[in-house]
Amino acid sequence: MLQLNSSAQLAVPQFSHTCITEKKFPFKPGQKSDPLALWIGYFGNIPRWKKGQVVQFAAKAGGYPTPKHAIFAAYKLNMAAREWNNLDIGVTFKWVTDIEDACFVLAYGGNQGGTLASAFFPNNDNLSTLFVYQLAFDEKFSPYQHNFYLHELGHVLGLRHEFAFEEGGAVQFGPANYDSVMNYNREHPPYIQESDIVSARAFYNLKSPYEKLNIIDWYPDN
């Protein structure tokens, strides 16, 4: 594990990073919505995993600055996955040691400036990648790496940013919560809120279509 000094562990930085899981969508002028509500939808559909499925994941050890970085990242991702699993959303994550058995893999993406990590939305790809970047290992952010994975795994489940009304391509779903795990809160790192749990469970019980968008249920290619 990375050795972190006590000041880094106690400090709460201003979280001004960006998440690039979501590509830039055109803003829709005049769109009336609650900017702090949870959002769903991507490319004109609403992707999610088939309810009851297990999404398996593995980790690549190569490419990190040191082997300890790889171990640290894998441990923190597994911690975040287990936290989501404990919430009974309808889909669970499972750690596997063989990439051939995985739906997605954790990999090091090098330096992406102010970005900590990026993920993907449910799909039928043979293998998707959740990237962790150099900044996530900075002493300012590494104590909270597990929290950033909570946010990225929200994307893997099919959730958009709470400010997706600005990015476009999504529809509002769920109550407003500035502290949502899918929002950027400059005061503290992402934490799963009760509203996130309620909304995520409801999302995986949602019937298609929703707000004129078809819900696409994908089976993970484990």
DRENDO-1510 file (C-alpha; in Angstrom, 1 decimal, always signed):
<recs>
REC; n; res; u; v; w
REC; 1; MET; +0.0; +0.0; +0.0 .
REC; 2; LEU; +1.1; +3.6; -0.5 .
REC; 3; GLN; +2.5; +5.2; +2.6 .
REC; 4; LEU; +0.5; +8.4; +3.3 .
REC; 5; ASN; +1.6; +11.0; +5.8 .
REC; 6; SER; -0.9; +12.0; +8.5 .
REC; 7; SER; -1.5; +15.5; +7.2 .
REC; 8; ALA; -2.6; +14.1; +3.8 .
REC; 9; GLN; -5.0; +11.6; +5.6 .
REC; 10; LEU; -6.6; +14.4; +7.7 .
REC; 11; ALA; -6.8; +17.1; +5.1 .
REC; 12; VAL; -10.0; +17.6; +3.1 .
REC; 13; PRO; -8.9; +19.1; -0.3 .
REC; 14; GLN; -11.0; +21.3; -2.5 .
REC; 15; PHE; -12.2; +18.8; -5.2 .
REC; 16; SER; -12.0; +20.7; -8.4 .
REC; 17; HIS; -11.1; +17.7; -10.6 .
REC; 18; THR; -13.0; +16.6; -13.6 .
REC; 19; CYS; -14.5; +13.2; -14.6 .
REC; 20; ILE; -14.2; +12.4; -18.3 .
REC; 21; THR; -16.4; +9.3; -18.3 .
REC; 22; GLU; -19.0; +11.4; -19.9 .
REC; 23; LYS; -18.1; +13.0; -23.2 .
REC; 24; LYS; -19.1; +16.6; -23.9 .
REC; 25; PHE; -22.7; +16.7; -25.0 .
REC; 26; PRO; -24.3; +19.8; -26.6 .
REC; 27; PHE; -26.2; +22.0; -24.1 .
REC; 28; LYS; -29.9; +22.2; -24.8 .
REC; 29; PRO; -30.9; +25.9; -24.4 .
REC; 30; GLY; -34.1; +26.5; -22.5 .
REC; 31; GLN; -34.2; +23.0; -21.0 .
REC; 32; LYS; -36.2; +23.3; -17.7 .
REC; 33; SER; -35.0; +20.8; -15.1 .
REC; 34; ASP; -33.6; +20.4; -11.7 .
REC; 35; PRO; -29.8; +20.5; -12.1 .
REC; 36; LEU; -29.2; +18.6; -8.9 .
REC; 37; ALA; -31.4; +15.6; -9.7 .
REC; 38; LEU; -30.0; +12.2; -10.7 .
REC; 39; TRP; -29.9; +11.7; -14.5 .
REC; 40; ILE; -29.9; +8.7; -16.8 .
REC; 41; GLY; -29.6; +8.2; -20.6 .
REC; 42; TYR; -26.8; +8.1; -23.1 .
REC; 43; PHE; -26.8; +8.4; -27.0 .
REC; 44; GLY; -30.6; +8.5; -27.1 .
REC; 45; ASN; -31.2; +5.4; -25.0 .
REC; 46; ILE; -30.9; +4.4; -21.3 .
REC; 47; PRO; -28.2; +1.8; -20.8 .
REC; 48; ARG; -28.1; -0.4; -17.7 .
REC; 49; TRP; -27.2; -4.0; -16.9 .
REC; 50; LYS; -29.9; -6.7; -16.8 .
REC; 51; LYS; -31.2; -6.8; -13.2 .
REC; 52; GLY; -29.8; -9.7; -11.3 .
REC; 53; GLN; -26.5; -9.8; -13.2 .
REC; 54; VAL; -23.0; -10.0; -11.8 .
REC; 55; VAL; -20.5; -7.6; -13.4 .
REC; 56; GLN; -17.1; -9.1; -13.0 .
REC; 57; PHE; -13.9; -7.1; -13.0 .
REC; 58; ALA; -10.1; -7.6; -12.8 .
REC; 59; ALA; -7.1; -5.4; -12.7 .
REC; 60; LYS; -4.0; -5.0; -14.8 .
REC; 61; ALA; -0.8; -4.8; -12.8 .
REC; 62; GLY; +1.4; -3.3; -15.5 .
REC; 63; GLY; +2.0; +0.4; -16.3 .
REC; 64; TYR; +1.8; +1.9; -12.8 .
REC; 65; PRO; +4.7; +3.9; -11.4 .
REC; 66; THR; +5.3; +1.0; -8.9 .
REC; 67; PRO; +3.7; -2.4; -8.1 .
REC; 68; LYS; +2.5; -0.8; -4.8 .
REC; 69; HIS; +0.4; +1.7; -6.8 .
REC; 70; ALA; -1.3; -1.2; -8.7 .
REC; 71; ILE; -2.1; -3.0; -5.5 .
REC; 72; PHE; -3.4; +0.2; -3.8 .
REC; 73; ALA; -5.7; +1.0; -6.7 .
REC; 74; ALA; -7.1; -2.6; -7.0 .
REC; 75; TYR; -7.8; -2.7; -3.2 .
REC; 76; LYS; -9.6; +0.7; -3.3 .
REC; 77; LEU; -11.7; -0.3; -6.3 .
REC; 78; ASN; -12.7; -3.6; -4.7 .
REC; 79; MET; -13.6; -1.6; -1.5 .
REC; 80; ALA; -15.9; +0.7; -3.6 .
REC; 81; ALA; -17.5; -2.3; -5.4 .
REC; 82; ARG; -18.3; -4.0; -2.1 .
REC; 83; GLU; -19.9; -0.8; -0.8 .
REC; 84; TRP; -22.2; -0.7; -3.9 .
REC; 85; ASN; -22.9; -4.5; -3.5 .
REC; 86; ASN; -24.1; -3.9; +0.1 .
REC; 87; LEU; -26.8; -1.6; -1.1 .
REC; 88; ASP; -28.8; -4.2; -3.0 .
REC; 89; ILE; -29.2; -2.1; -6.1 .
REC; 90; GLY; -30.1; -5.1; -8.3 .
REC; 91; VAL; -26.7; -5.6; -9.9 .
REC; 92; THR; -23.5; -6.7; -8.1 .
REC; 93; PHE; -19.8; -6.5; -8.8 .
REC; 94; LYS; -17.4; -9.4; -8.4 .
REC; 95; TRP; -13.6; -9.4; -8.3 .
REC; 96; VAL; -11.9; -12.0; -10.5 .
REC; 97; THR; -8.2; -12.7; -11.0 .
REC; 98; ASP; -8.4; -13.6; -14.7 .
REC; 99; ILE; -9.1; -10.9; -17.3 .
REC; 100; GLU; -10.7; -13.5; -19.5 .
REC; 101; ASP; -13.5; -13.8; -16.9 .
REC; 102; ALA; -14.0; -10.0; -16.6 .
REC; 103; CYS; -16.5; -7.6; -18.0 .
REC; 104; PHE; -14.1; -4.7; -17.3 .
REC; 105; VAL; -10.6; -4.1; -16.1 .
REC; 106; LEU; -8.9; -1.5; -14.0 .
REC; 107; ALA; -5.9; +0.0; -15.7 .
REC; 108; TYR; -3.5; +2.9; -15.2 .
REC; 109; GLY; -4.0; +5.7; -17.7 .
REC; 110; GLY; -1.0; +7.9; -16.9 .
REC; 111; ASN; -1.2; +11.7; -16.7 .
REC; 112; GLN; -4.5; +13.2; -17.6 .
REC; 113; GLY; -4.0; +16.6; -16.0 .
REC; 114; GLY; -6.7; +17.3; -13.5 .
REC; 115; THR; -8.6; +14.1; -14.0 .
REC; 116; LEU; -8.6; +11.3; -11.4 .
REC; 117; ALA; -10.4; +8.5; -13.1 .
REC; 118; SER; -12.8; +7.6; -15.9 .
REC; 119; ALA; -15.2; +4.7; -16.5 .
REC; 120; PHE; -17.9; +3.7; -19.0 .
REC; 121; PHE; -21.6; +3.0; -19.3 .
REC; 122; PRO; -23.2; -0.4; -19.6 .
REC; 123; ASN; -22.5; -1.9; -23.0 .
REC; 124; ASN; -21.9; -5.1; -24.9 .
REC; 125; ASP; -18.1; -4.6; -25.4 .
REC; 126; ASN; -15.9; -7.7; -24.9 .
REC; 127; LEU; -13.9; -5.8; -22.3 .
REC; 128; SER; -14.4; -2.2; -21.0 .
REC; 129; THR; -11.8; -0.3; -19.0 .
REC; 130; LEU; -12.0; +1.8; -15.8 .
REC; 131; PHE; -8.9; +4.1; -15.9 .
REC; 132; VAL; -7.2; +5.6; -12.9 .
REC; 133; TYR; -4.8; +8.4; -13.6 .
REC; 134; GLN; -1.7; +9.8; -12.1 .
REC; 135; LEU; -3.4; +12.6; -10.0 .
REC; 136; ALA; -5.4; +10.0; -8.0 .
REC; 137; PHE; -2.1; +8.9; -6.4 .
REC; 138; ASP; -1.1; +12.4; -5.3 .
REC; 139; GLU; -1.0; +12.7; -1.5 .
REC; 140; LYS; -3.9; +15.2; -1.7 .
REC; 141; PHE; -6.2; +12.7; -3.3 .
REC; 142; SER; -5.0; +9.2; -2.7 .
REC; 143; PRO; -6.7; +8.9; +0.8 .
REC; 144; TYR; -10.0; +9.3; -1.1 .
REC; 145; GLN; -9.4; +7.1; -4.1 .
REC; 146; HIS; -12.1; +4.7; -2.9 .
REC; 147; ASN; -14.6; +7.6; -3.0 .
REC; 148; PHE; -13.7; +8.4; -6.6 .
REC; 149; TYR; -14.3; +4.8; -7.5 .
REC; 150; LEU; -17.7; +5.0; -5.9 .
REC; 151; HIS; -18.5; +7.8; -8.4 .
REC; 152; GLU; -17.1; +5.9; -11.4 .
REC; 153; LEU; -18.9; +2.7; -10.5 .
REC; 154; GLY; -22.1; +4.8; -10.5 .
REC; 155; HIS; -21.4; +5.4; -14.2 .
REC; 156; VAL; -20.7; +1.7; -14.7 .
REC; 157; LEU; -24.2; +1.1; -13.3 .
REC; 158; GLY; -25.7; +3.6; -15.8 .
REC; 159; LEU; -25.9; +6.8; -13.8 .
REC; 160; ARG; -25.0; +10.2; -15.2 .
REC; 161; HIS; -23.6; +13.3; -13.5 .
REC; 162; GLU; -26.1; +15.3; -11.5 .
REC; 163; PHE; -25.4; +18.2; -13.8 .
REC; 164; ALA; -26.1; +16.2; -17.0 .
REC; 165; PHE; -28.7; +18.7; -18.0 .
REC; 166; GLU; -25.7; +20.9; -19.0 .
REC; 167; GLU; -24.1; +18.0; -20.9 .
REC; 168; GLY; -27.2; +16.9; -22.7 .
REC; 169; GLY; -28.3; +13.4; -23.9 .
REC; 170; ALA; -29.9; +12.5; -20.6 .
REC; 171; VAL; -33.2; +12.8; -18.7 .
REC; 172; GLN; -33.9; +13.7; -15.1 .
REC; 173; PHE; -34.5; +10.8; -12.7 .
REC; 174; GLY; -34.6; +10.9; -8.9 .
REC; 175; PRO; -34.6; +13.7; -6.3 .
REC; 176; ALA; -32.2; +16.5; -6.0 .
REC; 177; ASN; -29.2; +16.2; -3.8 .
REC; 178; TYR; -26.2; +18.4; -4.0 .
REC; 179; ASP; -24.1; +15.8; -2.1 .
REC; 180; SER; -25.0; +13.0; -4.5 .
REC; 181; VAL; -22.1; +10.6; -5.3 .
REC; 182; MET; -22.7; +11.6; -8.9 .
REC; 183; ASN; -22.1; +15.3; -8.3 .
REC; 184; TYR; -18.9; +17.3; -7.9 .
REC; 185; ASN; -18.9; +18.7; -4.4 .
REC; 186; ARG; -15.9; +21.0; -3.8 .
REC; 187; GLU; -16.2; +20.5; +0.0 .
REC; 188; HIS; -15.8; +16.8; +0.3 .
REC; 189; PRO; -15.1; +13.7; -1.8 .
REC; 190; PRO; -18.0; +11.6; -3.3 .
REC; 191; TYR; -20.1; +9.6; -0.8 .
REC; 192; ILE; -23.2; +7.5; -1.6 .
REC; 193; GLN; -26.2; +9.3; -0.2 .
REC; 194; GLU; -29.5; +7.8; +0.8 .
REC; 195; SER; -31.1; +9.5; -2.2 .
REC; 196; ASP; -28.6; +7.7; -4.4 .
REC; 197; ILE; -29.6; +4.3; -3.0 .
REC; 198; VAL; -33.3; +4.9; -3.4 .
REC; 199; SER; -32.8; +6.3; -7.0 .
REC; 200; ALA; -30.4; +3.5; -8.1 .
REC; 201; ARG; -32.8; +0.8; -6.8 .
REC; 202; ALA; -35.7; +2.5; -8.6 .
REC; 203; PHE; -33.7; +2.8; -11.8 .
REC; 204; TYR; -33.1; -0.9; -11.9 .
REC; 205; ASN; -36.9; -1.5; -11.5 .
REC; 206; LEU; -37.8; +1.0; -14.2 .
REC; 207; LYS; -39.9; -0.1; -17.1 .
REC; 208; SER; -39.1; +0.9; -20.7 .
REC; 209; PRO; -39.6; +3.4; -22.2 .
REC; 210; TYR; -38.8; +6.3; -19.8 .
REC; 211; GLU; -39.3; +9.9; -20.9 .
REC; 212; LYS; -39.5; +8.6; -24.5 .
REC; 213; LEU; -36.1; +6.9; -24.2 .
REC; 214; ASN; -35.8; +3.1; -24.5 .
REC; 215; ILE; -34.1; +1.3; -21.7 .
REC; 216; ILE; -31.4; -1.1; -23.0 .
REC; 217; ASP; -30.6; -4.0; -20.6 .
REC; 218; TRP; -27.1; -5.3; -21.3 .
REC; 219; TYR; -25.7; -8.7; -20.2 .
REC; 220; PRO; -22.1; -8.3; -19.0 .
REC; 221; ASP; -19.6; -10.2; -21.1 .
REC; 222; ASN; -17.9; -11.9; -18.2 .
</recs>
